[in-house]
């Protein structure tokens, strides 16, 4: 790799230990993937925030890094392991909360904004087409690449933090035009009527695609929430970081002889059946990825004037919750017995330690991860079905 004089100085420790370690990480990654140089990035989105997922070792690493580490570019956090303000009311232990707050404070000391959301694009963080960023949350990465046309690899929390401190990332992978080409084309024959259908499509396709770029043909219209749900599921069952939808996404690059598969009503039905492992639930959890204001509005209308027999969590970014508060949507949901939960989600919080064993979701990503991440039996269906 070619390094500029400034980059060499950082590597040699002239700008502090954390900066040197960050540069060392980026150079090592660049060498592994054959990058010729580093390029500037305009923002970083950093995972590895929940105490449940990084534990004491991660906490110790971050606090050591924060001794002299400071970010150079706008940098944002993925969801934490709890609602940072309402953790006690939701049943989180004081010990968990204490260590979770130490993680948040370490990031804040480095200058990272505690957004604590997997949907930064819903709170105004919108890189432009062709803009190079270093994002690590898999559902945010695939949305940035596919829906926004920005350019980022699937960074780890470590490499995204390193990029935040150095302001650069190795020039390889999805930063290059030649790698933004689909080798799997999915002919969508099934009628996609609900967000859960897009989640099922993503789970089915991701398992086949693995790390490849995917192109979808046959999807006529799509909303922002459907795109984020599809992308999150693709990135969960596989490691997809970029997809195209014919006639909808700006990019459409397909290899000369791609693999072609079909997703029809049978595949939709069987995928949904495979995601189900329970007929009942103690908790209904919506917002993986985090809910948009439109989703919160729909939930509020569905529960308005009713009383819920099960607990309901509507997970969202704190900035979105504040908007829901002002519109009276939070009040409607709480009057029905539900909670609008910020900063976390059902996947990265310790659901099993809170006493839950069965969770209902309309997210393909959540249905895929909850059994292994949180020991949950899953009831998967449309929002209407799981609320009913």
N, C-alpha and C positions, 0 to 999 in steps of 0.2 A: 504493500500500500504506500501511496505517496502521501506524506504528511507535510503541511506547510510549516514554516518556522514557528509560528504561534502554537500549532498543534503539538509540535515536538517539545516546546517549552512546557506546555501543560502536562504532557506525558512524563517529563523529567521532574515534575513536582514544583515548578516555579510559581504555580498558582494554588498551591495547597495540596494536602493529601487526598481529599475527596475528589478534587478535579483530576488528579493524576490517576486515581483508581478508576474513575469514570472513563477517562480516555483509554486506559488499559483494557477495559471491558469492550469498548467500541472497536478498538484496533484488533482485538482477538476475534470478535465476531466478523469484522471485515475480512480478515485473513481466511477464516474458515469458509466464507461464502464467496471469496474471490473478488471482493470490492477493490476497485482501483484507487478510491479516495473517499474522503468524508464530504458530505454536502450539508449546507445549513438547513435546519428545520424551523418552522415558525411556531410550533406548539408541541407539548408532550402531554399525553394522557396516561396516567400511571396506575397500574393494578398492584396487588400486594398490599392491601389496605386493611382488610379484615383480620382481627387478631385470631379468629378461628382458622384462617388459612395460612398465616405466616408464623403464628406462635411466638414463643419467647426468643427463638433464634432470629427471626425476622425483626422483632422489636429491638433486640440488641444491635443488629446490623444497622438499622435506621438511626438509632440514637448515636452510634459511633460516626456514621456518615454525616449526621447533622452538626457535628462539632465544628467543621469548617466548610461543609458543602452548601453551596448556594446556586439556585437555578438561574439561568441566563435568559430563558424564554418563558412565555406564559405556559404554566403547567397546572394540571388539574388531576383530581383524585377520583378513582373508581369507588364504588360503594364500600362502606365500612361494615363491620359485623353487627351494628346495632343503630337504632335511631339515636343520634347524638344528644337530643334534647328530651326525648320521651322514653328512654331506655328503661327506667325504673317502672313506669306504668305498664310497660309491655312484658315485664318479668325477667329482664336481664339481671344477672348477678352483679354486685358491686365490684367483685374482683375482675370479672370480664370487662366491665365498664372502665375500671381504672387503667387496665392495660391497653384497651382500645383507645382511650384518650391520649395515652402516651405516644401511641403510633401517630395519631393525628397531629399532636404537637411537634413531633419530630419532623414531619413533612412541612408543617407550617413554618418551623424554624428555618427550613431550607428555602422558603418562599413559594411553596406549592399551595395553590388555592384549594381549600377543602370543599370542593363541589360535591364530592361523594355521590356521583351518579355514573351510570354506564351509558347514559344518553346525553353527552355534552352538547350534541347538535340540537337538542330540544331547549336548551337554555342559552342559546345565542352563540355557542362556540362552533362556528361554521367555516372550516377551511375552504378556500375556493378551488375550482377545478384546476388541476395541475400543481397545486400547492403541496410541498413536501412537509410531512409531519411525522412524529414518532409516537404512535398510540399503541396501547397494549391490551385494553379490553377487547376481546375477540369480536363481540357484537358491534362495538364502536368502530373497530378497524374495518370490518366488512361494509358497514354503512358509509364510512368516509370514502373508501375506495369505490364502492358501487354506486351509491346514490349521489354523492357529492363530487365524485371525480377527483378527489384528492389522492395523494400517494403516500402510503405507509405500509411497511411490513407488519407482520404480527409480532410485535415486540413483547418481550417479557417485562415484568415490572422492573426488573433490574436494569435492562437495557434502555427502557423508556426513561428511567430516572437518570441514567448516565447521559442520555441525549439531552435531558433537561438541563443538566449541569454544564455540559460542554456546548450545547446549542447546535449539535450536528449529529448525523447518523451515517453509517456506511452506505455507500451508493451501490445497491444491488437489489434483486428481487422486484417488488412491485413499484419501485422507483423508476424502473426502466420499461420503455414501451414494449420491448420484445417479450417481456414476461407477462404482459397483460393480455393474454390470448387464451380463449377458452378451448379446452380439449374434450369437454363433455357437453353435449347438447341434450336438453331435456324437453321433449315434446309434451306439454301439459294438456291432457285431455279431460282431466277431472274438472268439475265445476267448483271453484274455490269461493265459498259463500261466507266464510268467517275467518277471523284472525287465526283460529286454531287450525284451519285448513292450510294456511300458509306455513304454520309451524310444522305440520305433518309433512308437507312438501319438502321443507328444509331438512328435516330429520332423515327422510328417505333418501334424498339426493346426497346429503353430506356423507352418509355412510358409504356411498358408491364413489363419490368424487375424491374422498380423502383430502389431499392438498391441492387438487387441481382447480383451475378457473372454470366456472360453470356458466353456460348460456341457456336461458329459458325462452322457449318459443310457445306461444299460445296463451299467454297471460295478457288480456286485453286492457284492463285497468288495474290500478293499484294505488293504495293510499300510503302515506308516510308510515303509519303504524303497521301496515301489512309488510312493507319493505323491511322495517327493522325486525319484525318477527321472523320473516323468512331468513334474513341474514344471520340472526342470532342462532337459529336452529341449524343452518348450514355449518356454522363455525363450531357448534357443539358436537354434533355427531361425526363431523369430519374436522378438517382444519382449513376450511375454505376461507379465503380472505378477499375474494373478488368474484362478483357475478354480474352478468348482463341480462336484461330483459328486452327482447326484440321490440323495437318501436317505442320504448319507454326510457331506458337509460341512454345517456349520451354516447357511451362507448358500446361498440359491438364488434369485437374482433374474435373470429373463430378460425381454428386451425383448418388446413386443407382437408384432412380426413379425421374428423373428431369421432369419438365414441358417441353413439346416440341411444337414448333410452326413452321410455314412455312412462308417464305418470297419469294413470287413469283412475276411475272410481274404485277399482279393486285395490290398487296400491294405497289410495287415500284411506279406505276403510281398514285395511290390514295394519297400516302404520298406526292409526289411532288405537286400534285394539291392542297392539303391542306396547303402546305407551301407558296403558291402563293396568294397574295392579291392585285397585281397590274399587269397591262400589259405593263407598261412603268416605267422609272426610271430617276431621275435627276443625280444620282450618281451610278457608278459601283464600288463596293468595294470588293476587293479580299484579303484574308489573315486572316482568322479566323478558326483555329489558324494561326499564322504568316506564311507567305510564305517562302518556301525554295528557295534556289538559282535556283533549277530546275524549280520551278513554275514561278519565275520571268523571266527566260530564255524563257519559253513557251509563256508568255504574251508578251514579247518583240517581239518575232517572229510573233505573231498574229497581232500586231499593227504596225510593221515596215513599214515605207513609207506611212502610212495612217493618216488621221486626225479624231480624235474622236469628235463625236457630243455631248457627255455627259462627265461629269467629271469622271475620273478614279483614284481611290486610290489603290495602291498595298502596303499593310501593311506588314511590316517585322521588324525583329530585326535590330538594327543599324549596328551590325557586318556583317550581311548578306548584307545590303545595301552598305556597303563599298566595298564588293566583287563585287556587281553588278555595282558599279561605275567604278571600275577598268576594268571590262570586257566590258564596254560600254553599258550595258543593260539599266541602268538608263537613259542615254542620248537618247536611242531609244524611251523609253516610254515617256519621257518628250517632245521629238520632235513631238510625236503624240498627245500631249496635256494632258497626264496623269502625275501622281505624284507617286513616290516611297516614302511612308510615314513610318517613323520609330517611335518606342517607344509607339505607341498607336494602336487602331483598331476601326472599325466602331461600336463596341458594347459598349466600355467603354468611348468613347468620346461623347460630347454633340452634336450629329448630328442635332437634332431638333433646337438647338440654332444657328447652322450655316446656317439654312434656308432650310435644306433638309427635304422632306416629303416622297419621294419614292426612295428606294435603291435596286439595283440589286446585288445579291450575288450567289455564287456557294457553299456556306457553309451551311450545315444543322443547325449547331449551331447558326450562325448569323441569318438565316431565322427564327429560333425558338425564339430568344431573341429580335430582333430588334423592333417588334411591341410593346412589353411591355416596353423595356428599353429605346427606343429612339422615340417612337411614329411613326414608319415608316410603310408605305405600302411596301410590299416586292415582288420583281420579282425574283424568284428562278429558276435556271437552270444551265446547264453546262457552263464552261468558254466560249466555242465557242458560245453558245446561248446568254449569257448576253453581250458579246462583240459585237455580231452582232446587 
